[in-house]
Amino acid sequence: MRRVNGLATVSRALTCGGAVEKRLAQAALMSTCSSSSLNSHIFSQKLADRLGLSRPSLVRRVAGTMLFSVAASSLAQDALAKEKPRSEKFLPKEVVLYQYEACPFCNKVKAFLDYYNIPYKIVEVNPISKKEIKWSDYKKVPILKVDGEQMVDSSDIIDKLFHRINPDSSIPDGEEKKWREWVDNHLVHVLSPNIYRSTSEALESFDYITTHGNFSFTERLVAKYAGAAAMYFVSKKLKKKHNITDERAALYEAAETWVDALNGRHYLAGGSKPNLADLAVFGVLRPIRYLTSGKDMVEHTRIGEWYGRMENAVGESARIK
């Protein structure tokens, strides 16, 4: 009850002025895992004022950078996972991923790297200061550095890596391309209204975010409650923007749509191996799998069998710790 009352207090602070509400909606519509410095600054200043905080930087970019931040990217792996299809034609000396741990687009890239067994290091970016990527003109994540070369945008990163692993092949088109675009243009938009559907689910998500993200103690404390409150209301804006009437129904429909696309096949392309579309869907869903929303999705749709196959196919993380 105390947590709910705390969120209700922040709720009144966020919604008592139309200008704040407008800025909140604008922040919510930013690209995933990024934010506009102007809107972010205005929102954080107003939110800080409403919460009585002296340092608005502690909540800056919460609505933008944490839009789809969700929990649980560490998954139980099958001990008998198949041998990884590592390419002998692509053996980089150093691969570094700049990320937010729970960002779905970062997880798309990690699913690809894990599947192809390409060892990589992680640099967790502080979503408030972004000091870890000050060297880059590109201020979003993921950013991948391959032997010093910068790659940006999850789909573009995957295309470039695929081409280097398969230099004699073109980037797959047709059905595979269609479903990769579906992931970016539809599936990701269903996630936020679900993982922030209630105050308890919002706190569940931000508990993971603040525990595993790159936050100071004070930032962690403020971000957990202010972030959960902000995203609870942002998710309602997104629900309206994307014409979602029932969050869970939309999530279940997306899962069933993907299973229908498989049409009885183990993977989209048929055969014994997943393609880039399979990896994209899996990568985006992997962070939510063991949240309340992900558990509900597996329980109430047919996606669980495919997801289990993907866990085994992708196998253990190739991350260098």
VMD Tcl script that draws the C-alpha trace (Angstrom):
set ca {
  {0.00 0.00 0.00}
  {2.85 2.35 0.80}
  {4.37 1.84 -2.66}
  {1.05 2.49 -4.37}
  {0.56 5.66 -2.35}
  {4.06 6.78 -3.31}
  {3.30 6.33 -6.99}
  {-0.01 8.09 -6.57}
  {1.83 11.08 -5.11}
  {4.17 11.19 -8.09}
  {1.12 10.70 -10.32}
  {-0.47 13.89 -9.02}
  {2.80 15.74 -9.47}
  {3.08 14.58 -13.05}
  {-0.49 15.21 -14.10}
  {-1.48 18.42 -12.35}
  {-0.30 20.56 -15.27}
  {-1.10 20.19 -18.95}
  {2.38 21.31 -20.00}
  {4.00 18.55 -17.99}
  {1.61 15.99 -19.44}
  {2.45 17.19 -22.94}
  {6.19 16.91 -22.31}
  {5.71 13.46 -20.86}
  {3.87 12.32 -23.97}
  {6.59 13.80 -26.20}
  {9.27 11.99 -24.24}
  {7.35 8.74 -24.55}
  {7.31 9.00 -28.33}
  {11.09 9.28 -28.61}
  {13.01 6.44 -30.18}
  {13.64 3.48 -27.93}
  {16.62 3.78 -25.60}
  {17.28 7.38 -26.62}
  {15.97 10.81 -25.74}
  {15.81 14.39 -26.88}
  {18.10 16.47 -24.70}
  {15.67 19.42 -24.80}
  {12.49 17.52 -23.94}
  {14.41 15.38 -21.46}
  {15.77 18.45 -19.70}
  {12.37 20.12 -19.48}
  {10.69 16.96 -18.25}
  {13.39 16.19 -15.69}
  {13.36 19.74 -14.38}
  {9.59 19.72 -13.95}
  {9.58 16.25 -12.46}
  {12.34 17.23 -10.06}
  {10.42 20.35 -9.07}
  {7.27 18.33 -8.45}
  {9.14 15.73 -6.40}
  {11.07 18.34 -4.44}
  {14.44 17.11 -5.72}
  {17.40 19.41 -5.88}
  {19.12 17.56 -8.73}
  {16.92 17.12 -11.80}
  {19.77 15.27 -13.50}
  {18.86 12.28 -11.36}
  {15.65 11.77 -13.27}
  {16.76 13.17 -16.63}
  {15.94 11.04 -19.61}
  {13.99 8.53 -17.49}
  {10.99 8.68 -19.81}
  {13.09 8.59 -22.97}
  {16.00 6.32 -22.17}
  {14.02 3.85 -20.11}
  {10.97 3.73 -22.41}
  {11.24 0.04 -23.06}
  {13.69 -0.86 -20.31}
  {12.59 -4.12 -18.85}
  {13.91 -6.87 -16.71}
  {15.36 -10.33 -16.72}
  {17.85 -10.70 -19.58}
  {19.66 -13.52 -17.71}
  {17.92 -16.74 -18.78}
  {18.21 -20.36 -17.72}
  {20.24 -22.08 -20.44}
  {20.06 -25.69 -21.53}
  {23.21 -27.51 -20.43}
  {23.17 -29.46 -23.68}
  {22.93 -26.48 -26.01}
  {24.00 -27.26 -29.54}
  {27.39 -26.34 -30.94}
  {27.43 -22.71 -31.99}
  {27.68 -21.87 -35.73}
  {30.71 -19.63 -35.34}
  {32.07 -18.33 -38.62}
  {35.69 -18.98 -39.53}
  {35.57 -16.01 -41.91}
  {34.81 -13.47 -39.21}
  {37.13 -13.55 -36.23}
  {37.39 -10.02 -34.81}
  {39.96 -9.34 -32.13}
  {37.70 -7.16 -30.01}
  {33.95 -6.59 -29.99}
  {32.48 -4.13 -27.46}
  {28.75 -3.47 -27.00}
  {27.66 -0.20 -25.40}
  {24.21 -0.86 -24.03}
  {21.47 -0.61 -21.45}
  {21.08 -4.06 -19.95}
  {17.34 -4.24 -20.52}
  {17.07 -2.36 -23.84}
  {15.25 -4.62 -26.35}
  {17.31 -3.37 -29.30}
  {20.53 -4.08 -27.41}
  {19.17 -7.53 -26.70}
  {18.55 -8.07 -30.41}
  {22.26 -7.53 -31.04}
  {23.23 -9.76 -28.12}
  {21.01 -12.57 -29.40}
  {22.85 -12.41 -32.74}
  {26.29 -12.35 -31.10}
  {25.36 -15.20 -28.77}
  {23.96 -17.35 -31.56}
  {27.05 -16.89 -33.74}
  {29.32 -17.30 -30.70}
  {31.14 -14.02 -31.26}
  {32.83 -13.08 -27.97}
  {32.01 -9.56 -26.86}
  {32.55 -7.22 -23.96}
  {29.82 -5.10 -22.40}
  {30.02 -1.46 -21.41}
  {26.90 -0.54 -19.44}
  {25.94 3.04 -20.24}
  {24.63 5.30 -17.51}
  {21.30 6.49 -18.99}
  {21.50 9.77 -17.09}
  {25.03 10.99 -17.80}
  {25.85 8.78 -20.83}
  {29.49 9.41 -19.96}
  {30.51 6.03 -21.40}
  {29.61 7.14 -24.95}
  {30.76 10.77 -24.81}
  {33.42 9.81 -27.35}
  {30.70 9.11 -29.94}
  {28.62 11.58 -31.94}
  {25.84 8.97 -31.82}
  {24.06 9.27 -28.48}
  {21.78 6.24 -28.58}
  {22.37 2.60 -27.81}
  {23.24 0.05 -28.95}
  {26.67 1.04 -30.24}
  {28.95 -1.80 -31.28}
  {32.68 -1.38 -31.78}
  {34.31 -4.09 -33.86}
  {38.09 -3.79 -33.81}
  {37.64 -0.06 -33.29}
  {34.97 0.44 -35.98}
  {31.72 1.97 -34.72}
  {28.42 0.42 -35.77}
  {25.03 1.85 -34.78}
  {21.32 0.94 -35.04}
  {20.48 -2.64 -34.11}
  {19.18 -3.77 -37.51}
  {22.08 -2.15 -39.36}
  {24.57 -3.70 -36.93}
  {23.09 -7.14 -37.53}
  {23.09 -6.67 -41.33}
  {26.78 -5.71 -41.32}
  {27.77 -8.59 -39.08}
  {25.73 -11.06 -41.13}
  {27.48 -9.91 -44.30}
  {30.90 -10.36 -42.70}
  {30.01 -13.83 -41.52}
  {28.48 -14.67 -44.92}
  {30.45 -12.52 -47.39}
  {29.09 -14.38 -50.40}
  {25.45 -13.96 -49.37}
  {23.14 -10.97 -49.65}
  {21.03 -9.79 -46.72}
  {17.89 -11.96 -46.68}
  {14.78 -10.33 -48.13}
  {11.15 -11.29 -48.51}
  {9.50 -13.04 -45.57}
  {12.53 -12.66 -43.34}
  {12.78 -8.92 -43.94}
  {9.02 -8.49 -43.41}
  {9.12 -10.03 -39.94}
  {12.26 -8.21 -38.90}
  {10.47 -4.96 -39.72}
  {7.41 -6.21 -37.82}
  {9.58 -6.58 -34.73}
  {10.82 -2.98 -34.93}
  {7.55 -1.40 -36.00}
  {5.01 -3.37 -34.00}
  {6.25 -5.87 -31.45}
  {8.39 -3.41 -29.48}
  {5.43 -1.02 -29.17}
  {3.37 -3.68 -27.41}
  {5.96 -4.22 -24.68}
  {5.88 -0.94 -22.75}
  {2.11 -0.88 -22.07}
  {2.50 -4.42 -20.69}
  {5.58 -4.16 -18.51}
  {4.34 -0.90 -16.98}
  {0.68 -1.94 -16.97}
  {0.27 -1.61 -13.20}
  {2.21 0.04 -10.42}
  {3.47 -3.35 -9.23}
  {4.68 -4.31 -12.72}
  {6.33 -0.90 -13.19}
  {8.20 -1.35 -9.92}
  {9.10 -4.92 -10.89}
  {10.71 -3.63 -14.10}
  {12.56 -0.74 -12.49}
  {13.78 -2.90 -9.63}
  {15.76 -4.89 -12.21}
  {16.78 -1.81 -14.20}
  {18.20 0.01 -11.21}
  {19.89 -3.10 -9.82}
  {21.64 -4.08 -13.06}
  {22.04 -0.70 -14.74}
  {24.90 1.73 -14.30}
  {23.51 3.97 -11.54}
  {24.97 5.54 -8.43}
  {23.20 4.76 -5.15}
  {21.26 8.03 -5.20}
  {20.37 7.71 -8.88}
  {19.22 4.14 -8.26}
  {16.91 5.19 -5.47}
  {15.35 8.08 -7.37}
  {15.17 6.30 -10.71}
  {13.39 3.26 -9.28}
  {10.42 5.15 -7.90}
  {10.36 8.24 -10.11}
  {11.09 6.14 -13.18}
  {8.44 3.56 -12.38}
  {5.89 6.29 -11.77}
  {6.79 8.17 -14.93}
  {6.71 5.08 -17.12}
  {3.42 3.91 -15.64}
  {1.81 7.07 -17.05}
  {3.92 7.10 -20.21}
  {2.70 3.58 -20.96}
  {-0.87 4.88 -20.92}
  {0.11 7.48 -23.54}
  {1.68 4.76 -25.67}
  {-1.36 2.58 -25.27}
  {-3.49 5.34 -26.73}
  {-0.99 6.23 -29.48}
  {-0.81 2.67 -30.76}
  {-4.56 2.05 -30.43}
  {-4.17 -0.61 -27.77}
  {-7.33 -1.20 -25.79}
  {-6.17 -4.21 -23.77}
  {-2.44 -4.54 -23.07}
  {-2.33 -8.26 -22.47}
  {-4.63 -9.00 -25.40}
  {-2.27 -7.02 -27.66}
  {0.74 -8.95 -26.35}
  {-1.00 -12.29 -26.77}
  {-2.11 -11.32 -30.28}
  {1.47 -10.42 -31.24}
  {2.73 -13.75 -29.91}
  {0.04 -15.67 -31.77}
  {0.73 -13.68 -34.94}
  {4.34 -14.82 -34.81}
  {3.38 -18.45 -34.20}
  {0.97 -18.25 -37.16}
  {3.84 -16.91 -39.31}
  {5.89 -19.99 -38.40}
  {3.06 -22.09 -39.88}
  {4.14 -25.27 -38.13}
  {7.84 -24.78 -38.84}
  {10.40 -24.96 -36.04}
  {11.86 -21.69 -37.32}
  {10.66 -19.12 -39.82}
  {12.76 -20.38 -42.72}
  {12.08 -24.01 -41.93}
  {14.91 -26.45 -41.39}
  {16.94 -26.79 -38.22}
  {18.33 -23.27 -37.79}
  {16.78 -19.91 -36.88}
  {17.13 -16.99 -39.26}
  {17.52 -13.26 -38.55}
  {13.79 -12.81 -37.96}
  {13.76 -15.59 -35.36}
  {16.73 -13.96 -33.64}
  {15.06 -10.54 -33.71}
  {11.82 -11.77 -32.13}
  {13.72 -13.79 -29.55}
  {16.10 -10.92 -28.72}
  {13.27 -8.46 -28.11}
  {11.25 -10.89 -26.00}
  {14.17 -12.25 -24.01}
  {14.29 -9.37 -21.47}
  {10.60 -9.77 -20.54}
  {10.45 -13.57 -20.48}
  {10.58 -13.88 -16.70}
  {8.65 -10.75 -15.86}
  {4.94 -11.05 -15.06}
  {4.05 -10.06 -18.62}
  {6.40 -12.61 -20.15}
  {5.16 -15.40 -17.91}
  {1.58 -14.53 -18.84}
  {2.49 -14.52 -22.53}
  {3.96 -18.02 -22.41}
  {1.08 -19.34 -20.32}
  {-1.69 -17.97 -22.51}
  {-0.27 -18.34 -26.03}
  {1.43 -20.98 -28.16}
  {4.80 -19.20 -28.27}
  {6.43 -21.19 -25.46}
  {7.51 -24.15 -27.59}
  {9.25 -21.94 -30.15}
  {10.80 -19.83 -27.40}
  {12.24 -22.93 -25.74}
  {13.79 -24.03 -29.04}
  {15.32 -20.57 -29.43}
  {16.82 -20.68 -25.93}
  {18.53 -23.92 -26.85}
  {19.59 -22.71 -30.31}
  {21.08 -19.44 -29.04}
  {22.64 -21.19 -26.09}
  {24.85 -19.58 -23.49}
  {26.01 -15.99 -23.72}
  {29.23 -15.28 -25.64}
  {29.86 -12.29 -23.38}
  {33.38 -11.97 -21.98}
  {33.09 -11.27 -18.26}
}
mol new
graphics top color blue
foreach p $ca { graphics top sphere $p radius 0.5 }
foreach p [lrange $ca 0 end-1] q [lrange $ca 1 end] { graphics top cylinder $p $q radius 0.2 }
display resetview
